[in-house]
């Protein structure tokens, strides 16, 4: 399925093919910090399936739990989180599901929850969803 998305101010736009993607809820500390929430929802796809169609992102690099750099891309104007590039899996892009256009935000069934060791106590595991203690390998 071909999807589109972008930031809140529409300065940055992208297209992506998500048919082969993994839909995942991530509870890692970096996702919590970046989203100012208890978790993030992501679609992890092959890098070749993702294309920026308008604008330029800014990015911040941090060392992920994999001990390798993770580049998180966002709009430099409005600050919207858009996607990440994990050097641990250099052929992948992790799209932040909240950046998808409204027509594409109903992703259906989530495939996995990642970093369940960091899931907040007030959250329960998603029923019937694969539970992964650390990082998901695509």
Backbone torsions as a table, in degrees:
resi	resn	phi	psi	omega
1	UNK	NA	133.0	177.1
2	UNK	-90.0	130.2	-179.9
3	UNK	-126.4	162.8	175.0
4	UNK	-128.1	159.4	178.1
5	UNK	-167.3	-178.2	179.7
6	UNK	173.0	-170.5	-176.8
7	UNK	-87.4	175.1	-177.3
8	UNK	-66.7	-32.4	-178.7
9	UNK	-93.2	-1.8	176.4
10	UNK	71.1	14.1	178.0
11	UNK	-73.1	-30.2	179.3
12	UNK	-117.6	131.1	179.4
13	UNK	-130.9	152.9	177.4
14	UNK	-146.1	163.9	169.4
15	UNK	-126.0	154.2	179.3
16	UNK	-154.9	150.0	171.3
17	UNK	-103.5	117.8	-172.8
18	UNK	-111.7	8.6	-178.3
19	UNK	-54.3	-40.4	-178.1
20	UNK	-93.4	10.4	-175.6
21	UNK	-77.4	157.1	173.3
22	UNK	-103.9	122.9	178.5
23	UNK	-92.4	118.6	-172.0
24	UNK	-137.2	142.3	168.8
25	UNK	-94.5	129.6	-179.0
26	UNK	-116.7	129.5	-179.6
27	UNK	-106.3	13.2	-177.5
28	UNK	-64.8	157.5	-177.6
29	UNK	-62.2	-36.6	-179.6
30	UNK	-66.8	-40.8	176.0
31	UNK	-63.6	-38.9	178.1
32	UNK	-62.1	-44.2	-179.9
33	UNK	-66.8	-46.8	-176.7
34	UNK	-64.0	-34.9	-176.2
35	UNK	-98.0	-6.5	-175.8
36	UNK	54.2	39.7	-178.5
37	UNK	-143.2	-179.3	-178.6
38	UNK	-81.8	-13.4	-178.4
39	UNK	-166.4	171.3	171.1
40	UNK	-128.6	155.7	175.7
41	UNK	-110.2	130.4	-172.7
42	UNK	-133.6	155.2	169.2
43	UNK	-119.6	113.2	-176.6
44	UNK	-95.0	119.0	-174.2
45	UNK	-132.3	165.5	173.3
46	UNK	-63.9	139.9	-179.3
47	UNK	-54.2	-37.4	-177.4
48	UNK	-66.2	-13.8	-179.5
49	UNK	-91.9	5.8	-174.3
50	UNK	-124.6	136.1	179.9
51	UNK	-146.0	128.8	171.6
52	UNK	-76.0	128.3	-178.2
53	UNK	-107.8	-16.5	177.0
54	UNK	-154.8	139.5	174.8
55	UNK	82.0	-178.3	-179.6
56	UNK	-135.2	136.7	178.4
57	UNK	-88.3	160.6	163.2
58	UNK	-101.3	162.2	178.0
59	UNK	-145.8	158.7	175.5
60	UNK	-127.3	136.9	179.5
61	UNK	-110.3	133.6	174.3
62	UNK	-135.1	166.2	176.8
63	UNK	-90.3	118.6	-178.0
64	UNK	-79.9	175.6	177.5
65	UNK	-60.8	-21.0	177.2
66	UNK	-72.2	-7.8	-175.7
67	UNK	73.5	13.7	177.4
68	UNK	-118.5	156.6	180.0
69	UNK	-62.9	145.3	173.5
70	UNK	-127.7	125.7	-178.4
71	UNK	-102.7	114.4	179.5
72	UNK	-101.6	122.9	-175.2
73	UNK	-100.7	140.8	-178.4
74	UNK	-149.1	165.4	176.4
75	UNK	-76.5	129.3	179.3
76	UNK	-72.7	-16.0	179.9
77	UNK	-90.0	-52.6	-175.2
78	UNK	-104.5	-12.8	176.9
79	UNK	85.6	1.2	-178.8
80	UNK	-59.3	131.3	173.1
81	UNK	-71.9	135.4	-175.9
82	UNK	-119.2	-52.1	-177.8
83	UNK	-163.7	167.6	177.5
84	UNK	-130.5	155.9	177.5
85	UNK	-127.1	102.9	179.9
86	UNK	-84.3	122.2	177.3
87	UNK	-67.1	-18.0	175.3
88	UNK	-65.2	-27.1	178.1
89	UNK	-134.0	76.3	-169.5
90	UNK	-64.1	-14.3	179.7
91	UNK	-96.3	15.3	-177.8
92	UNK	-124.4	158.6	172.8
93	UNK	-130.9	140.1	178.9
94	UNK	-112.4	100.7	-179.0
95	UNK	-77.5	133.3	174.0
96	UNK	-76.8	117.1	-172.7
97	UNK	-58.6	-28.8	178.0
98	UNK	-66.9	-14.5	178.8
99	UNK	-90.0	-5.9	176.7
100	UNK	-69.1	148.7	175.2
101	UNK	-64.2	151.8	-175.3
102	UNK	-51.2	-33.4	-179.3
103	UNK	-65.1	-15.8	-174.1
104	UNK	-118.6	6.3	-174.0
105	UNK	-77.6	-17.2	175.8
106	UNK	-84.7	94.6	-173.2
107	UNK	-82.0	-8.1	-175.2
108	UNK	81.6	-149.0	-176.0
109	UNK	-71.9	133.1	174.5
110	UNK	-74.6	139.0	-178.3
111	UNK	-83.3	-35.4	-174.1
112	UNK	-159.2	158.0	168.3
113	UNK	-113.5	129.5	-179.0
114	UNK	-107.5	156.3	-179.8
115	UNK	53.7	45.8	179.3
116	UNK	-62.7	-20.8	176.4
117	UNK	-65.8	-16.8	-179.9
118	UNK	-110.2	6.9	178.3
119	UNK	-64.6	136.6	179.2
120	UNK	-64.9	144.8	-177.0
121	UNK	-59.1	-29.1	-178.1
122	UNK	-80.1	-3.5	176.7
123	UNK	-102.4	141.6	178.3
124	UNK	-104.2	151.1	175.9
125	UNK	-58.7	143.6	175.0
126	UNK	-70.3	127.6	-176.1
127	UNK	-64.8	131.6	176.9
128	UNK	77.0	7.8	-177.4
129	UNK	-104.9	137.1	178.3
130	UNK	-56.9	132.5	-179.7
131	UNK	-107.4	122.3	-177.3
132	UNK	-120.6	124.0	-175.9
133	UNK	-64.5	-34.1	-177.4
134	UNK	-125.0	-141.8	-176.3
135	UNK	-72.7	143.4	175.8
136	UNK	-84.2	134.9	172.8
137	UNK	-97.1	126.8	-175.9
138	UNK	-66.1	NA	NA
